[in-house]
């Protein structure tokens, strides 16, 4: 899987926690977005 290198640096981290709780952290050059998702 090759990602384009001409786009701004982007990092995506996904942490898996018990009971179907996912924390999605998206880090870009300008902002940090943290989303909490609970799967039912």
Secondary structure by P-SEA (a helix, b strand, c coil): ccccccccbbbbbbbbbccbbbbbbbbcccbbbbbbbbcc
